[in-house]
Amino acid sequence: MTLPDDSQKAIDDYLAALRRQLRDLMEEDMNDIVEEIRAHILDKSTAGADGAQVEQTLAALGAPRDLAARYCTEEMMRRAEAHRSGTQKARIAGRWTVRILAGLVVVIVSAVGYFVGGVLVTAGVVKVMWPRGTGLWQTMNSDGTVMSYGLSGGSGNTPPSNTAHDILGWWLLPIGFILGPAIIYGTFWLGRWTVRMVWPARKKFNYAAAEPQTDI
């Protein structure tokens, strides 16, 4: 497309002014914008267009300063969105890390709680069946010093050794039948509370009733 010299000069001057106003952008972005505006101007112009038509096209674009300001604003918004997206991704990754660690802690605490509670309940049952052979035993050395402690019970109804002393005695029954279930119950509710705190229930929308419902 061939334009009169005065029209071409007006376009070149406009693009040069626009380039100066875009100097804060990256070189690649600035060149893309200038070429985009050049293509727009040529698209609106026709071969042999007079100066009035070119001036009308340039006037429709607005002053180079204003046009550059709009492009700079869009670029800043794009960068802010990219930064926000990166921050959001980091926040989501951190949240999932916390959830995974919390889940691991819940699993460990629950396993210990259920194990201890189960052992105590079992000890209470075995104490009823074999009262003399079941207990928390303290084994003594020949010189009277404590050698070891151990919770044991079995089919035999005699102490594990002549030097063993049952520390708890019949107290093992309330410990086994009260404390054991209490530990199991507490472990269950602690795990459930932790899951609700770390993984809150998702809500879905009931379009029929127009009320939020909570997944169970």
N, C-alpha and C positions, 0 to 999 in steps of 0.2 A: 504494500500500500504506500503510495506516494502522497505526501502532504506538502502544502506550501511551506516555504522556509519560515515564515513568521509563525505558522501554526506549530511546526516542529520545534521551533525555538521556545514557544510558550510551554509546550509539553516538557521539553528538557529542563527548562527552568523550574517548572512545578515539581518534577521528580527530584531534581537536585535539592530543592528546598525541603521536600519530604524526607530525603535521605539524611539531611542534616538534623532534622527533628527526631529521626529514629536512631541516632548515634548511640543511645544507651542500650539498645538491643544487641544481640549477638549478630556478627557479620552475616551469617547464613540467613538468619531470620529477616534481617534488614533487606538483603538482596531479594529474598522471596517476595516480600511485601511490595517493594518497588516494581518488580517485574509483574506482579499481579495487577497493580494499578496501571502500569503501562499497557498491559493487555486489555484492561477494561476501557481505557481511553481510546485505544485503536479500534476496539470492537464497537464503540459508540460513534466513531468517526467513519467517514466514507472517503473514497479516493476523490481528491480535489476539493475536500471540505474547506470552507472558508474559515477565516479567523473567528467569526461569530459563533459558528457551530462548536469549534474547539473550546472557546471561552465558556460556552454554555455547559459543555461536558465537565470542564474543570470547576466551574461554579457549583455544579451539582455535587461534586466530591467534597466541596468545602475547602477552607484554607488548609495548607499543608500542616500547620501547627495542630489544628483541630483533628484532622484525619490521623496524624501521627499519635495524638493523645488517645484516640479510640483504640488504635492498635496496641499501644503500650499498656492500656488498661486491660485489654483482653489477654495480653501476654502475662501480666502480673496475676490475673485471676487464674490462668492456666497453671502457672508455677505454684500458686497458693493451693490449688486443688491437688496438684501432684504431691506437694509437701504434706497436705492434710491426709492424702491417701497413704503416704508412707508412715505417717504418725499413727494413723488408724490401724494399719497392718501391724505395726510394732505393738500397739496396745492390745490388739486381738491375740497376738502371739504370746505376750506377757500374761494375758488372762488365761489362756489355755495352759501355759506352763504352771501357773498357780493351781489350776484345777487338777492337773495331772499329779502334782506333788501332794495336793490335799487328798486326792483319791488314794495315793500310795500310803499316806499316813493313816487314812481311814481303814484300809485293808490290814495294815500291820496292827493297829490298835484293836480292831475287831477280832483278828485272829488270836491275839494275846488274851483279850477279854473272854472270848468264847472258850478258849482252852482252859484258862484258870477256873472259870465258872463250871465247866464240865468236869474238871478234875475234882473240885470240891463236892459237887453233887455225887459223883461216883464214889468219892471217899465216904460220904455220909451213908450211901447205900451199903457199901462193903462193911462199914462199921456196924451196921445193924446185923448183917449176916455173920460176921466173924469179929465180934467185939474185942476179944483179947489179942487178936493178931493184927489189928488195924489201928493205926495212929500215927502221930508225928513223933518219931522216935529220936531220942538223944542217946547216942552210943558213947560210953565212957571207956577210957583206957584203964589199965590196971592201977595206975597211980592216981586215978580220980579225975584226970583232965578229960575235957570233951574231945571226942575224936571226930564225930560227924553228926549231922542231922539228916533225917529222911522221912518222907511220907510213904508208908507202905501198907499193904494189906493183901490178903490172899485167902486161899482155901484153908490154910492152916490157922488154928485158933490159939497159937502161942506166939509170944514176942519173937522178933527175929534173932535175938541173942540174949544171953543172961545179963549182959551189961547194958542192954537197951532199956530206956525209960520213956514211957509215953507222956509227953508234955501236956497234950490237950485232954486226953482222957475222953469222957463223954461230951466234952465241949465240941468235939468234932461233928456231932450230930446237928446242933443248931448252926454251926459254921457251914456244914455241907448242904443242909436243907433250906437255910435262910440266906446266908451270904452268897452261896453259889448261884441260886436263881436270880438274886438281886444283881449280881455282876453280869449275868447273861442279859437280863432285862435292860440294865443300864447301858450295856454295850450296844444293844439293838437300837435304843432310842438315841444314843449319842451318834451312831452311824447315820441314822435317818435324819437327825437334825443337821448334821454336817452336810449330807447330800443336798438337803433343801437349801442350805445357805450357799453352798458352792455352785450347785446346779439348780437354780430356781426353775420352777415349773413354767413351761412355755404356755403362752395363752394363744388361743385361736379364736377367730371371730365367728360367731353363729349368725349367719346372714338372715335366718328365718326369725329368730328372736331379737336380733340386733343387740345382743348382750355378749360380753366376753366370757368364755368358758375356759376352765383350767384343765389341762390334761392330767389324768390320774396315772 
